Amino acid sequence: MSDVLRARGLEKTYRRGRAVDGVDLTVRRGERVALLGPNGAGKTTTLLMCLGVVEPDGGTVEIAGHRLPRGRSAAMAHVGFAAGYLPLPERLRVGEYLRMYGQLYGLAEPETQALRGLERFGIPHLVKAMGTELSSGQKTLVGIVKSTMHDPELLVLDEPTASLDPDVAMRVRTGLAALCQERGTALLVTSHNMVEVERIAERVVFLSAGRVVADGPPLEVAARFGRDDLEEVFLHLASERQASEHTEGLRP
Amino acid sequence: MTAHRFEAPAHVPRGLAAWLRIWAVARRHAYVLYRSPHRLFDVTVWPIVDTVLFGSLGVYFVSQGGPNSAGQAGVAYLLSGIVLWHVVYQAQIAVSTGFMEETWSRNLLSLMVTPLRELELVAGIALFGLAKLVMGVGVVALAAFTLYAFDVTDLGLALLPVIAILLLGGWAIALFVVGLILRFGNGAEALAWGIMFVVMPLGGVFYPVEALPAFIQPISALLPTTHAFAAGRELIDGGPVPWGELALAAIGTLVAAAAALAFVAWMLRLFRRRGYVTRYS
């Protein structure tokens, strides 16, 4: 299986301190990977560096054989991105929004692809709705349609089901699983919902204080920390982080 | 959920993809204008207000000094100045507010993870901006004609290079503003409009450099718009095509455009390096 994303030695320091410290991240074609960690672990910065939006201080990123930043435009043709926190632009209907992104991805028939995508996720009735009229769950679903309509090799989802009802979240998981199975799409997802991660991901990468502290199948990772599931690993890492911050705060 | 199989979609040929992306951005901004009627103020109401203000000023001064040829030329200077000023103004405002629209709607991150290149984004916004510019300048020209019997087309074809230079000048100012917004965030937005209030008096829109206080004159002489507007006034006077002024304006504008491009590229690098995109997500 070849790599669709290969990031090596990623480093990033902001004014407030080191955010990412030598992260290696590989996602193979068709693989479903979750990037996990407590708040401030460096997940979003790592994702944004992998997407070419934030420039790393050190390290390299390659997507579908295109090295960033030079090959960013060509690389992004193979990537879909959606985030639960991103709104839909105002003053656009859902159909217009999807058509625009379809054109940005070079689709010959963006309207057809948009309709197919909306039907796939059970929301064809939203095609004429204004972005501002949607619930947060509907916005998330439309964002996922946008990110999948061009048949990406790598789908990056940042907190995709954070605002979804359990039934809609299940619809999303089923749709994503079908996409990965039928098209061999690789998935890189971040989430704070460990139960969901165990259902979606076949491999998890745990970050803590900007470093990879575990990388493997969910059950193996949990066992490595002597825990029963990912939720417990997460809580363990979060408490460690809190303790280290507290200690640093006590230092003279 | 409907059980739809995922199929590989057809893509346009690679050579067309960049044009399609530019078109997609232009179309998106057309929707924004269509659904935000208040934004039509920029291309309808303000142009008419400007025309009435400067046209009436000219008419008043002529009436005070008696109808003489110098006074009449003054009215024409003011009216041609405001028509041509709107080329700079509309070009600048369309691009800078077009970019700001993407920050207001928090669409920047989504755009940055598509194949859209930075120049294509600006080109798409500028393309739709051209349509707004035609509307805005058309309204000023029409108002000048109907209210003050001033026909800007009397200046002839020589007006075209003046317009082209001012258009490029407006885009250069817009790129400078976009660079500042990338660096300083939405706090720099006021500059989109504010910078025009600096350029207007210094840029020779209504009067030559000599009319300014002596210590400001060197700054004004450096601005390419000063020479473009001077060329416009020479055309009003009925003189030959002022190639000298046009050449100075063209060279100055090209230098300014290159500097603005370099500046915005520098700010974009800083934007990526410091992760400022999180301001808009």
Interface residues (C-beta under 8 A of the other chain):
Chain A: K12 Y14 T44 T45 L48 L51 G52 V53 V54 E55 P69 S73 A74 M76 A77 V79 F81 A83 Y85 L86 P87 P89 E90 R91 L92 E96 R99 M100 Y101 Q103 L104 Y105 G106 L107 A108 E109 T112 Q113 R116 E119 R120 F121 G122 P124 K146 T148 M149 H150 D151 V156 R171 T174 G175 A178 L179 E182 R183
Chain B: M1 T2 H4 R5 F6 E7 A8 P9 A10 H11 V12 R14 L16 A17 L20 R21 W23 A24 V25 R27 R28 Y31 V32 R35 S36 E102 S105 R106 N107 L109 S110 L111 M112 V113 T114 P115 L116 R117 R269 R272 R273 R274 G275 V277 T278 S281
